[in-house]
Amino acid sequence: MSVNDDTTSSMLKRLADDPMLVLNKMASENGSLDLGLGFPNFPPPHHITQALSDAATGNNFTLHHYTSPYGHPRLVNVLAKLYSKFLSTTLDPTDHVLITIGAFQGLSSICQSLIYPGDEVILLEPFYAAYKTMLEMRGAVPVYVPLRPYKDGGEQSSANWVFNTAELQKAVTSKTKAIFLNTPMNPLGKVFDKKELREISDLCVKHNLLCVADEVYERLIYGGKQHTRIASFPNMWQRTISLGSAGKSFSVTGWKVGWCVGPKHLIQVLQNYHFSAIRTSPTPTQEALAVAFEKEMHVMNTPESYFQTISKELELKRNRLCQYLNKAGFNAITPDGGCYIIADISNILAHAVGKDKISEEALDYRFAKWAVTEKKLCVMPLSIFYSEAHRYMSEKYVRICFLKTDETLEKAKEILDEWKQS
Ligand SMILES: Cc1ncc(COP(=O)(O)O)c(C=O)c1O
């Protein structure tokens, strides 16, 4: 068999042209301001770096060696306690929790061990792009259900974007295995409300579906909105895997520690896969995060909680960047969660790249390339978070990250002000 005949390898070749990679490369080569990717350009809180330093330099040398394959005991213990509280049940640290190398590896392990070739999996659009790639690499079939804004013009919020119930129900076939639910949602910042979650959970129960609840942005929620866990709905615990990320929760994306929480029969499959494919996650970062979570458990819902501090700080950054974007002619869709703003570029698109399609390239991608080249500002085209069939819904939007220092946001303002004038 030649390399080109092989579906996976030709898909992997195609991934090299991923717009995210292309735009990042362009941005780093010409020194653009990078609001494309979702990582903080500010330090984590001191008590967390101190915990890592203590783990590395303290007397407990075992912290430099392999820990339990399914998760460092101190970390799985505190996570089990925390989720027992969230889900009003009693979780067992060995049966119900698996520590992964970032939530990304948790998602990948789910695709490799609980999803099979030919299985259909429902993705709500816009979706975290990795879901599609991971499912296709597994030979599974993503089935897309788009969210649409229910009102046009005026002030826009991520809450205005909703799925059509009939469309969601129609997406289920005899081959449907699972639904991926990302709340708060990347890239849109939507926080699904109880009514929407009830509809999704009813569907899962009715058709015996697995629910992959990607909750990595659970700590980044604004304007008094509440994160609701779908695993807490009736009959959902036994069919849901909830994923979390230390990177997103404690502003330590480089530590790459994530977790899966769920019922024994699902976590056990993941644990078996993990033991064969990954074996063990690094110990010192797990120890430091256990210390951080233990502290959070004591100060939860008080001003001393990092989870409270970070969401308050980010809400101000969100408001500030929405304001700067709107002033420059974008129309920002205010997110209720996460770290990105989706902005409508209809008013400035034609001026930047013309209105007509001159190639297969999506208009928003052309706009993003133009913004890097001409304005030295890196943003992501929304079309990369859509299927081919629904790409047309996305071409008037870009995604912009606000998880940045105030200095970076002020630099963005300077670029946007100059843009407006020119
Ligand atoms: C929706 C979503 N899920 C999962 C991940 C991966 O998280 P981690 O960095 O913990 O691997 C990301 C990272 O950006 C994300 O946006």
The ligand as an SDF file (V2000), in Angstrom:
LIG
                    3D

 16 16  0  0  0  0  0  0  0  0999 V2000
  -12.7740   22.8190   24.8780 C   0  0  0  0  0  0  0  0  0  0  0  0
  -11.4150   22.3280   25.2280 C   0  0  0  0  0  0  0  0  0  0  0  0
  -11.2680   21.0660   25.6670 N   0  0  0  0  0  0  0  0  0  0  0  0
  -10.0620   20.5710   25.9930 C   0  0  0  0  0  0  0  0  0  0  0  0
   -8.9250   21.3460   25.8930 C   0  0  0  0  0  0  0  0  0  0  0  0
   -7.5900   20.7540   26.2550 C   0  0  0  0  0  0  0  0  0  0  0  0
   -7.2770   21.0770   27.5940 O   0  0  0  0  0  0  0  0  0  0  0  0
   -5.8240   20.7690   28.2070 P   0  0  0  0  0  0  0  0  0  0  0  0
   -4.9780   21.9690   27.9290 O   0  0  0  0  0  0  0  0  0  0  0  0
   -6.0790   20.5240   29.6570 O   0  0  0  0  0  0  0  0  0  0  0  0
   -5.3190   19.5600   27.5140 O   0  0  0  0  0  0  0  0  0  0  0  0
   -9.0250   22.6670   25.4340 C   0  0  0  0  0  0  0  0  0  0  0  0
   -7.8260   23.5000   25.2710 C   0  0  0  0  0  0  0  0  0  0  0  0
   -7.8190   24.5670   24.7210 O   0  0  0  0  0  0  0  0  0  0  0  0
  -10.3100   23.1750   25.1000 C   0  0  0  0  0  0  0  0  0  0  0  0
  -10.4690   24.4250   24.6650 O   0  0  0  0  0  0  0  0  0  0  0  0
  1  2  1  0
  2  3  1  0
  2 15  2  0
  3  4  2  0
  4  5  1  0
  5  6  1  0
  5 12  2  0
  6  7  1  0
  7  8  1  0
  8  9  2  0
  8 10  1  0
  8 11  1  0
 12 13  1  0
 12 15  1  0
 13 14  2  0
 15 16  1  0
M  END
$$$$
